[in-house]
């Protein structure tokens, strides 16, 4: 047991929906698997809205009573109505503050900020978070339940149909805009198998059931579904909004016809359509049943949409985020600082280590004079960035990012005395947080340790040439 405690602050109701609760509970389970104790600061409406929270009622306190649990290791807040003025007082009883945000529209006082939106950049939060705040951006840090990663490999191998036969309609627990009804009406006469998912308390549930029963074949209406992943596996196409469920669909390579159901979804809608993973219709008030019908009358290139979607999220983000929070609490989070010529001897020693050379692209020892010249060139080249990783001010490794055409190519070393402690994964994950676009690494075949690191940070093997495999990802 770590002895660490996390206090989650979020709300859910028929207007807000249950998305904040789902991703917080997902992260809570990951932290609990690492020995943390998790508590929840929520109101009674949240317990009524999210059925799964009923099992955690004993772990909940009212938001006004958060300080009664002092001290806590971390407060984790996922709430669009909170900002720096709410967070600053938490410093009196919490060592760390973690914020989940999608809007980038207000200031925060936090140590870690998570925004899983596609295409988010550090500049979006310039001036909104403290200096030194870690920004965990993009679906790479999407808080998905473990079943999505568990099913991913099998379902992606099976997605090869270009014909829509089964559709999943899911606009969240509450669907206050009654988009489910419009989508089902648009599917009339198409002869498709349809599953519609809603919350048992949704205000338009009865109307949706009437429309579903009139379809041929009748659509299934499922309430408070616990296993949405299995429904996504069975579907050829999803119809839904562009909230956090977008990354669940991407992890399983499920193409989407989507509607912007809230202001904060516009960013995701544009990015997912630009990436080829989805078709974005319009703002919810402007979308009609005919829009859904016309879209399904057009060829959708399902295989290509599935491929594009699957590249955006691997479903492992919750574990990555939990590791980072745990490292922060333990004081084991690597800090990357820019290398200088004063690091020459240290880097020279690591580079000529026998195991490092055995796994490198160039296995021969390097000469000191050549090494000094090389390091000087790297430090003065704007397209090359070399960092030294330190834990508690002790060097544990290095990582380099070279700009090659339109991609960043990574290489890394772990100090011999620091191997076997997970620092390699943490170091590479840390630099990946800062980079945008295509990220690659060339790894010698048989270098299982580096291959595991590349996989852990979200890369997948792409090309193999002359005993080297190129691993790649896109942020």
C-alpha positions as CSV (number, residue, x, y, z in Angstrom):
1,X,0.0,0.0,0.0
2,X,1.2,3.5,-0.8
3,X,-0.7,5.3,1.9
4,X,-1.8,7.9,-0.7
5,X,-5.3,9.3,-0.9
6,X,-7.1,10.9,-3.8
7,X,-10.2,13.1,-3.5
8,X,-12.2,13.4,-6.7
9,X,-14.4,16.5,-7.3
10,X,-17.0,16.2,-10.1
11,X,-20.7,16.5,-10.7
12,X,-23.3,14.7,-12.9
13,X,-26.9,15.3,-13.6
14,X,-29.4,15.1,-16.5
15,X,-28.0,18.3,-18.0
16,X,-24.2,17.7,-17.4
17,X,-24.4,14.0,-18.2
18,X,-22.2,11.3,-16.7
19,X,-19.0,11.8,-18.7
20,X,-17.1,13.5,-15.8
21,X,-18.1,10.7,-13.4
22,X,-17.1,7.9,-15.8
23,X,-13.5,9.2,-16.5
24,X,-13.0,10.0,-12.8
25,X,-14.1,6.6,-11.7
26,X,-11.8,5.1,-14.4
27,X,-8.8,7.0,-13.0
28,X,-9.8,6.1,-9.4
29,X,-9.7,2.4,-10.2
30,X,-6.2,2.8,-11.8
31,X,-5.0,4.6,-8.6
32,X,-6.6,2.0,-6.4
33,X,-4.8,-0.7,-8.3
34,X,-1.6,1.1,-7.3
35,X,-2.6,1.1,-3.6
36,X,-4.3,4.5,-3.3
37,X,-7.4,5.2,-1.3
38,X,-10.0,7.2,-3.3
39,X,-12.8,9.3,-2.1
40,X,-15.4,11.5,-3.9
41,X,-16.7,15.0,-3.3
42,X,-20.1,14.9,-5.1
43,X,-23.7,16.0,-4.6
44,X,-26.8,13.9,-4.3
45,X,-27.8,14.4,-7.9
46,X,-24.6,12.7,-9.0
47,X,-25.4,9.6,-7.0
48,X,-28.9,9.6,-8.5
49,X,-27.7,10.1,-12.1
50,X,-24.8,7.7,-12.2
51,X,-26.0,4.2,-11.2
52,X,-22.5,2.9,-10.8
53,X,-21.7,5.5,-8.1
54,X,-24.2,3.8,-5.7
55,X,-21.6,1.2,-4.9
56,X,-19.3,4.0,-3.7
57,X,-21.8,6.0,-1.6
58,X,-19.8,5.2,1.6
59,X,-16.7,6.8,0.0
60,X,-18.5,10.1,-0.8
61,X,-18.7,13.4,1.0
62,X,-20.5,16.7,0.1
63,X,-18.4,19.2,-1.8
64,X,-18.6,21.6,1.1
65,X,-17.0,19.0,3.4
66,X,-13.9,18.3,1.4
67,X,-11.5,19.7,4.0
68,X,-12.8,17.3,6.6
69,X,-10.8,14.6,4.8
70,X,-7.5,16.5,5.2
71,X,-4.8,15.8,4.6
72,X,-5.1,14.2,1.1
73,X,-2.3,13.5,-1.4
74,X,-4.1,14.8,-4.4
75,X,-7.4,16.4,-5.3
76,X,-8.5,15.5,-8.8
77,X,-11.1,17.9,-10.2
78,X,-13.1,17.4,-13.3
79,X,-15.6,20.2,-13.4
80,X,-16.1,23.0,-15.9
81,X,-17.6,25.3,-13.2
82,X,-14.4,25.4,-11.1
83,X,-11.3,27.5,-11.6
84,X,-8.3,28.9,-9.8
85,X,-10.4,30.6,-7.1
86,X,-11.8,27.2,-6.1
87,X,-8.5,25.4,-6.4
88,X,-6.2,27.7,-4.4
89,X,-7.9,27.0,-1.0
90,X,-7.4,23.3,-1.6
91,X,-3.6,23.8,-1.2
92,X,-4.3,24.1,2.6
93,X,-5.1,20.4,2.8
94,X,-3.9,18.7,-0.4
95,X,-0.2,18.2,-1.5
96,X,-1.1,18.1,-5.2
97,X,-3.9,19.3,-7.5
98,X,-4.8,17.6,-10.7
99,X,-7.3,19.1,-13.1
100,X,-9.2,17.6,-16.0
101,X,-10.3,20.2,-18.6
102,X,-11.4,20.3,-22.2
103,X,-12.0,24.0,-22.6
104,X,-8.8,25.9,-22.0
105,X,-10.8,29.0,-21.1
106,X,-10.0,29.7,-17.5
107,X,-7.1,29.8,-15.0
108,X,-6.2,26.8,-12.8
109,X,-3.9,26.3,-9.8
110,X,-2.7,22.8,-10.5
111,X,0.3,20.6,-10.7
112,X,-1.0,18.4,-13.5
113,X,-3.6,19.3,-16.2
114,X,-5.2,16.6,-18.4
115,X,-6.9,17.6,-21.6
116,X,-7.6,14.5,-23.8
117,X,-8.8,16.6,-26.8
118,X,-7.2,15.7,-30.1
119,X,-4.8,18.4,-31.4
120,X,-4.4,20.2,-28.1
121,X,-1.2,22.1,-27.7
122,X,0.7,23.5,-24.8
123,X,0.1,27.0,-26.1
124,X,-3.6,26.5,-25.5
125,X,-2.9,26.7,-21.8
126,X,-0.3,29.5,-21.9
127,X,-1.0,31.8,-19.0
128,X,-3.8,29.5,-17.6
129,X,-1.7,27.2,-15.5
130,X,1.3,27.7,-13.2
131,X,4.9,27.5,-14.4
132,X,6.0,23.9,-14.1
133,X,2.5,22.4,-14.4
134,X,2.6,19.1,-16.4
135,X,0.3,19.2,-19.4
136,X,-1.0,15.8,-20.3
137,X,-2.6,16.5,-23.7
138,X,-4.4,14.5,-26.3
139,X,-6.1,11.1,-26.5
140,X,-2.8,9.5,-25.6
141,X,-3.9,10.4,-22.0
142,X,-7.6,9.5,-22.6
143,X,-9.1,8.0,-19.4
144,X,-10.6,4.9,-20.8
145,X,-11.7,1.8,-18.9
146,X,-9.5,-1.2,-19.3
147,X,-11.9,-3.2,-21.4
148,X,-11.2,-1.0,-24.4
149,X,-7.5,-1.8,-24.5
150,X,-8.3,-5.4,-23.8
151,X,-10.6,-5.8,-26.8
152,X,-8.6,-3.5,-29.1
153,X,-6.3,-6.0,-30.9
154,X,-9.0,-8.5,-31.6
155,X,-11.6,-6.1,-32.9
156,X,-9.3,-4.1,-35.1
157,X,-8.2,-7.3,-36.8
158,X,-11.9,-8.1,-37.5
159,X,-13.0,-4.7,-38.9
160,X,-13.0,-5.3,-42.6
161,X,-16.6,-4.5,-43.7
162,X,-17.3,-1.6,-46.0
163,X,-21.0,-2.0,-45.6
164,X,-23.0,-0.6,-42.6
165,X,-25.1,-3.3,-41.1
166,X,-25.2,-2.6,-37.4
167,X,-25.3,0.9,-35.9
168,X,-24.8,2.0,-32.3
169,X,-26.6,5.3,-31.3
170,X,-25.3,6.8,-28.1
171,X,-25.6,10.4,-27.1
172,X,-24.9,10.0,-23.4
173,X,-27.0,9.2,-20.4
174,X,-29.3,12.1,-20.5
175,X,-29.4,13.3,-24.2
176,X,-31.2,16.5,-23.2
177,X,-31.4,17.6,-26.9
178,X,-33.2,14.4,-27.9
179,X,-30.6,13.6,-30.6
180,X,-31.3,9.8,-30.2
181,X,-34.8,10.3,-31.5
182,X,-33.6,12.2,-34.5
183,X,-31.0,9.7,-35.3
184,X,-33.4,6.8,-35.1
185,X,-35.9,8.6,-37.3
186,X,-33.1,9.1,-39.9
187,X,-32.4,5.3,-39.8
188,X,-36.0,4.4,-40.8
189,X,-36.3,2.3,-43.9
190,X,-32.6,1.3,-44.1
191,X,-33.1,-2.2,-42.7
192,X,-30.2,-1.8,-40.2
193,X,-29.7,-3.5,-36.8
194,X,-29.7,-0.6,-34.3
195,X,-28.8,-0.4,-30.7
196,X,-29.7,2.8,-28.9
197,X,-28.1,3.5,-25.4
198,X,-29.5,6.0,-22.9
199,X,-29.8,6.5,-19.1
200,X,-32.9,5.2,-17.4
201,X,-33.6,8.7,-16.2
202,X,-33.4,10.4,-19.7
203,X,-36.4,12.7,-20.2
204,X,-37.0,11.5,-23.8
205,X,-36.7,7.8,-23.1
206,X,-40.3,6.9,-23.8
207,X,-40.4,8.8,-27.1
208,X,-37.2,7.1,-28.1
209,X,-38.7,3.7,-27.3
210,X,-41.7,4.4,-29.5
211,X,-39.6,5.4,-32.5
212,X,-37.3,2.4,-32.0
213,X,-40.2,0.0,-31.9
214,X,-41.5,1.4,-35.3
215,X,-38.2,0.6,-37.1
216,X,-37.8,-2.5,-39.2
217,X,-36.2,-4.4,-37.7
218,X,-37.1,-2.8,-34.3
219,X,-34.1,-1.1,-32.6
220,X,-33.0,-2.2,-29.2
221,X,-33.1,0.6,-26.5
222,X,-30.7,-0.2,-23.7
223,X,-30.5,1.7,-20.4
224,X,-27.6,2.3,-18.1
225,X,-25.3,0.0,-20.0
226,X,-22.2,-1.2,-18.2
227,X,-20.5,-2.8,-21.2
228,X,-20.6,-0.2,-23.9
229,X,-17.3,-1.6,-25.3
230,X,-19.0,-4.9,-26.4
231,X,-21.7,-2.9,-28.2
232,X,-19.0,-0.9,-30.0
233,X,-17.3,-4.1,-31.0
234,X,-20.5,-5.4,-32.6
235,X,-21.2,-2.1,-34.4
236,X,-20.0,-1.1,-37.9
237,X,-20.8,2.6,-37.2
238,X,-21.5,4.8,-34.3
239,X,-23.8,7.8,-34.2
240,X,-23.1,10.0,-31.2
241,X,-21.7,13.2,-29.8
242,X,-18.0,14.4,-29.7
243,X,-17.4,14.1,-26.0
244,X,-15.1,11.8,-24.1
245,X,-16.8,8.7,-25.7
246,X,-15.0,9.7,-28.9
247,X,-11.8,8.2,-27.6
248,X,-13.6,4.9,-26.6
249,X,-14.8,4.7,-30.2
250,X,-11.3,5.4,-31.6
251,X,-9.6,2.8,-29.4
252,X,-11.9,0.2,-31.0
253,X,-11.6,1.6,-34.5
254,X,-15.3,2.5,-34.7
255,X,-16.2,5.0,-37.4
256,X,-18.5,7.8,-36.2
257,X,-21.2,10.1,-37.6
258,X,-21.2,12.8,-35.0
259,X,-23.1,15.8,-33.7
260,X,-21.7,18.7,-31.7
261,X,-23.9,18.4,-28.6
262,X,-22.1,21.0,-26.5
263,X,-19.8,24.0,-27.0
264,X,-16.8,22.2,-25.7
265,X,-17.2,19.5,-28.4
266,X,-16.5,21.7,-31.4
267,X,-12.7,21.3,-31.1
268,X,-13.0,17.5,-31.1
269,X,-15.5,17.4,-33.9
270,X,-13.2,19.4,-36.2
271,X,-10.1,17.4,-35.3
272,X,-11.7,14.0,-35.7
273,X,-13.1,14.9,-39.0
274,X,-9.8,16.3,-40.2
275,X,-8.1,13.1,-39.1
276,X,-10.5,11.0,-41.2
277,X,-12.0,9.2,-38.2
278,X,-15.5,10.8,-38.2
279,X,-18.1,12.7,-40.2
280,X,-19.2,15.8,-38.3
281,X,-22.7,17.0,-39.1
282,X,-23.3,20.2,-37.3
283,X,-24.4,21.9,-34.1
284,X,-27.1,19.9,-32.5
285,X,-29.9,22.4,-33.0
286,X,-29.3,22.4,-36.7
287,X,-29.3,18.6,-37.3
288,X,-32.4,16.9,-38.6
289,X,-33.4,13.3,-39.1
290,X,-32.9,13.9,-42.8
291,X,-29.2,14.8,-42.2
292,X,-28.6,11.4,-40.6
293,X,-30.4,9.6,-43.4
294,X,-28.5,11.5,-46.2
295,X,-25.2,10.8,-44.6
296,X,-25.8,7.0,-44.5
297,X,-26.9,7.2,-48.1
298,X,-23.3,8.3,-49.0
299,X,-20.3,5.9,-49.1
300,X,-18.4,6.2,-45.8
301,X,-15.2,4.3,-46.5
302,X,-15.5,2.4,-43.2
303,X,-12.2,0.6,-43.4
304,X,-10.3,3.9,-43.8
305,X,-12.3,5.6,-41.1
306,X,-11.6,2.7,-38.8
307,X,-7.9,2.8,-39.5
308,X,-7.7,6.6,-38.9
309,X,-9.7,6.3,-35.7
310,X,-7.5,3.5,-34.3
311,X,-4.4,5.6,-34.8
312,X,-5.6,8.3,-32.4
313,X,-6.1,6.4,-29.1
314,X,-4.8,3.0,-27.8
315,X,-6.9,2.9,-24.7
316,X,-4.0,2.9,-22.3
317,X,-4.1,6.5,-21.2
318,X,-5.7,5.9,-17.8
319,X,-2.7,3.8,-16.7
320,X,-0.3,6.4,-18.0
321,X,-2.0,9.2,-16.1
322,X,-2.2,7.1,-12.9
323,X,1.6,6.3,-13.2
324,X,2.3,10.1,-13.5
325,X,0.2,11.0,-10.5
326,X,1.8,8.2,-8.5
327,X,5.3,9.3,-9.5
328,X,4.4,12.8,-8.4
329,X,3.3,11.6,-5.0
330,X,6.3,9.4,-4.6
331,X,8.7,12.1,-5.7
332,X,9.9,9.8,-8.5
333,X,8.8,11.9,-11.5
334,X,11.7,12.4,-13.8
335,X,12.5,16.1,-14.6
336,X,14.0,16.8,-18.0
337,X,16.5,19.6,-18.2
338,X,18.4,20.7,-21.3
339,X,21.8,19.1,-21.6
340,X,25.0,21.2,-21.7
341,X,28.6,20.6,-22.5
342,X,29.1,20.0,-18.7
343,X,27.2,16.7,-19.3
344,X,29.7,15.5,-21.9
345,X,31.5,13.1,-19.6
346,X,28.3,11.6,-18.2
347,X,26.8,11.1,-21.7
348,X,30.1,9.7,-22.9
349,X,30.1,7.1,-20.1
350,X,26.5,6.1,-20.7
351,X,27.0,5.9,-24.5
352,X,30.0,3.6,-24.3
353,X,28.4,1.2,-21.7
354,X,28.5,-2.3,-23.2
355,X,24.7,-2.9,-22.9
356,X,23.9,0.5,-24.4
357,X,26.2,-0.1,-27.4
358,X,24.7,-3.6,-27.9
359,X,21.3,-2.1,-28.4
360,X,22.3,1.0,-30.4
361,X,22.0,1.6,-34.1
362,X,25.8,2.0,-34.1
363,X,27.3,-0.6,-31.8
364,X,31.0,0.5,-32.0
365,X,32.5,2.5,-29.1
366,X,32.7,6.3,-29.7
367,X,35.9,8.3,-29.3
368,X,35.9,11.1,-26.8
369,X,37.0,13.8,-29.3
370,X,34.2,12.7,-31.7
371,X,31.7,12.6,-28.9
372,X,32.5,16.2,-27.8
373,X,32.2,17.5,-31.4
374,X,28.9,15.6,-31.8
375,X,27.5,17.0,-28.6
376,X,28.5,20.6,-29.5
377,X,26.7,20.2,-32.9
378,X,23.6,18.8,-31.2
379,X,23.4,21.6,-28.7
380,X,23.7,24.3,-31.4
381,X,21.2,22.7,-33.8
382,X,17.7,24.0,-33.5
383,X,16.3,20.8,-35.0
384,X,17.9,18.6,-32.2
385,X,16.9,18.6,-28.6
386,X,18.8,16.6,-26.0
387,X,17.8,16.4,-22.4
388,X,19.1,14.8,-19.2
389,X,16.6,13.2,-16.9
390,X,16.9,13.6,-13.2
391,X,15.0,12.2,-10.3
392,X,15.6,14.1,-7.0
393,X,18.4,15.9,-8.8
394,X,20.2,12.6,-9.6
395,X,20.8,11.8,-13.4
396,X,19.1,8.6,-14.5
397,X,19.2,8.9,-18.3
398,X,18.9,11.0,-21.3
399,X,16.6,11.4,-24.3
400,X,17.1,13.1,-27.7
401,X,14.5,14.4,-30.2
402,X,15.7,15.1,-33.7
403,X,13.5,16.9,-36.2
404,X,13.7,14.8,-39.5
405,X,11.4,16.2,-42.2
406,X,7.9,16.2,-40.6
407,X,8.7,13.9,-37.7
408,X,10.4,13.8,-34.4
409,X,12.8,10.9,-34.1
410,X,13.6,9.8,-30.5
411,X,16.5,8.0,-29.0
412,X,17.2,7.4,-25.3
413,X,19.6,6.0,-22.8
414,X,19.1,4.8,-19.2
415,X,22.0,5.1,-16.8
416,X,23.4,1.6,-16.1
417,X,22.7,1.9,-12.3
418,X,19.1,3.1,-13.0
419,X,18.0,0.2,-15.2
420,X,15.1,-2.0,-14.2
421,X,13.3,0.7,-12.3
422,X,10.9,1.9,-15.0
423,X,12.8,5.1,-15.7
424,X,13.1,4.5,-19.4
425,X,9.3,4.5,-19.9
426,X,8.9,7.6,-17.7
427,X,11.7,9.5,-19.5
428,X,10.3,8.8,-22.9
429,X,6.7,9.5,-21.8
430,X,7.9,12.9,-20.4
431,X,9.4,14.1,-23.7
432,X,6.4,12.8,-25.7
433,X,4.2,15.1,-23.6
434,X,6.0,18.0,-25.1
435,X,6.0,17.0,-28.7
436,X,3.4,17.4,-31.4
437,X,2.7,15.6,-34.7
438,X,4.5,12.4,-35.9
439,X,6.9,10.8,-33.3
440,X,9.1,7.9,-34.2
441,X,11.9,5.7,-32.8
442,X,14.2,3.3,-34.6
443,X,14.8,0.2,-32.4
444,X,17.1,-2.6,-33.0
445,X,15.3,-6.0,-33.4
446,X,15.8,-7.9,-30.2
447,X,15.9,-4.8,-28.0
448,X,12.8,-5.8,-26.1
449,X,13.3,-3.2,-23.3
450,X,13.1,-0.3,-25.8
451,X,10.3,-2.0,-27.7
452,X,8.3,-2.2,-24.5
453,X,9.0,1.5,-23.8
454,X,7.8,2.5,-27.3
455,X,4.7,0.5,-26.9
456,X,4.0,1.8,-23.4
457,X,4.0,5.4,-24.6
458,X,1.7,4.7,-27.5
459,X,3.9,3.9,-30.5
460,X,3.2,0.9,-32.8
461,X,5.7,-0.9,-35.1
462,X,5.5,0.3,-38.7
463,X,8.5,-0.5,-40.9
464,X,11.4,-3.0,-40.6
465,X,14.7,-2.5,-42.4
466,X,18.2,-3.9,-41.8
467,X,17.5,-5.2,-38.3
468,X,15.8,-2.0,-37.2
469,X,12.1,-1.5,-36.6
470,X,10.5,2.0,-36.9
471,X,7.9,2.6,-34.1
472,X,5.6,5.6,-34.6
473,X,2.7,7.5,-33.2
474,X,0.9,10.7,-34.0
475,X,-0.3,13.3,-31.5
